[in-house]
Amino acid sequence: MKSVAVVGASGAVGAVMIRLLEERQFPLSTIKFLASGRSAGKTVQFRGESYPIEPLTPEAFADVDIVLSSTPASVSREFSPIAAQAGAVVVDNSSAFRMDPHVPLVVPEVNPHDVAKHHGIIANPNCSTIQMVVALKPLHDAFRVRRVVVSTYQSVSGAGEKGLYELQTQTAAQVAGEPLPSPSKFAHPIAFNCIPQIDDFLPNGYTKEEMKMVNETRKIMGDETIDVCPTCIRVPVLYSHSESILVETEEPITPAAARDVWSRAPGLIVLDDPDLKLYPLPAAAAHRDEVFVGRIRQDLKRPNGLLFWCVSDNLRKGAATNAIQIAEELLKLNPVGA
Ligand SMILES: NC(=O)c1ccc[n+]([C@@H]2O[C@H](COP(=O)([O-])OP(=O)(O)OC[C@H]3O[C@@H](n4cnc5c(N)ncnc54)[C@H](OP(=O)(O)O)[C@@H]3O)[C@@H](O)[C@H]2O)c1
């Protein structure tokens, strides 16, 4: 049986990770919950028992087999190599190691075989990238994806517990007619607003979040020639990211042909019936593990172009679910009891 440590247990992703370990009956012998000194005194309920949140220290990884880590990248950069050195395999939700050529970047519906290439750290991709590649992979296999134009509508929980708090407190103040609390997590007020900036700007005019979608998509799909043209936008939604996607393929593509390959795709559900006003909605996708697609249309001018709308819960498939699926792939390589 495996010994598991959940690092960042007090955070938005960590909390979902804990619930998923219960839901999926992840086989483990011992578990510990780690976070910063700020969480000293807090407890976690797991499988009917109460556990203290312990401080993250190098010694905390002794005898741990699997680390599920959801901390800021700077913290992961310091502690994930220590955990790997101590003999654990780290599944890391942060951006710290995603583009490291020695670290696999895995979405189990797309490149599960890359798990076996790890040297102690496996990176979980960015939330917007995960849901997009789950939808793109079946299209890539059937029609070869050449170019993707994507605009995201990303929920505030993508910025963690502080993002959720900022939307809720600003909304309450606005409704009560009180002055809005100043933004701290986001660059501008997010209540009743949209912000076309996620993460910092780079010299090329794109944001870091946008360039994550470009670079991570190519690495996960194993195809450096795929062009991704992203615009990432924060919207006042609590859970689930939405994406408007135009995909251009080498082979001609039609909505019927796309629906056909998607009907057999793992982890993906098509919700698409205009007569019934049926399409994916972030509120309905919240707390679900699947990626939902709908609003499937042919490009008006191009037989190689398809438009669709893609929604998934960023804390589940965009983070915790994907990380636990990676850990489950690890167990297949090195079964329980081995
Ligand atoms: N939110 C998403 O949708 C999402 C999706 C994909 C990837 N990610 C990535 O996952 C990571 C966590 O995101 P989140 O949304 O869960 O953020 P969050 O709600 O802010 O949680 C951050 C966690 O990291 C811990 N932490 C912070 N500084 C620490 C330190 N110095 N030592 C030990 N622990 C420390 C915090 O502990 P304290 O409470 O004790 O400070 C907390 O448990 C980030 O790298 C993020 O980019 C997030």
The ligand as a Gaussian input file, in Angstrom:
#p B3LYP/6-31G(d) Opt

LIG

0 1
 N       -7.126000      26.789000      -8.770000
 C       -7.053000      26.134000      -9.924000
 O       -8.047000      26.001000     -10.680000
 C       -5.757000      25.521000     -10.347000
 C       -5.749000      24.700000     -11.480000
 C       -4.546000      24.133000     -11.899000
 C       -3.389000      24.388000     -11.192000
 N       -3.426000      25.189000     -10.092000
 C       -2.177000      25.416000      -9.358000
 O       -2.253000      24.714000      -8.123000
 C       -1.527000      25.421000      -7.121000
 C       -2.463000      25.684000      -5.937000
 O       -3.551000      26.478000      -6.373000
 P       -4.812000      26.796000      -5.450000
 O       -5.799000      27.396000      -6.372000
 O       -5.204000      25.626000      -4.618000
 O       -4.203000      27.967000      -4.496000
 P       -4.623000      28.357000      -3.000000
 O       -6.058000      28.169000      -2.758000
 O       -4.033000      29.709000      -2.809000
 O       -3.797000      27.305000      -2.090000
 C       -2.389000      27.328000      -1.989000
 C       -1.913000      26.237000      -1.040000
 O       -0.483000      26.295000      -0.984000
 C       -0.086000      26.405000       0.374000
 N        1.118000      27.200000       0.513000
 C        1.318000      28.494000       0.125000
 N        2.562000      28.906000       0.476000
 C        3.138000      27.861000       1.116000
 C        4.397000      27.658000       1.733000
 N        5.319000      28.638000       1.763000
 N        4.660000      26.447000       2.295000
 C        3.720000      25.475000       2.274000
 N        2.510000      25.591000       1.713000
 C        2.219000      26.770000       1.138000
 C       -1.239000      27.107000       1.066000
 O       -1.148000      26.851000       2.433000
 P       -1.654000      27.961000       3.516000
 O       -3.150000      27.956000       3.460000
 O       -1.120000      27.412000       4.802000
 O       -1.046000      29.268000       3.113000
 C       -2.430000      26.414000       0.396000
 O       -2.645000      25.157000       0.977000
 C       -0.986000      26.689000      -7.801000
 O        0.332000      26.455000      -8.235000
 C       -1.917000      26.866000      -8.989000
 O       -1.306000      27.572000     -10.036000
 C       -4.580000      25.751000      -9.645000

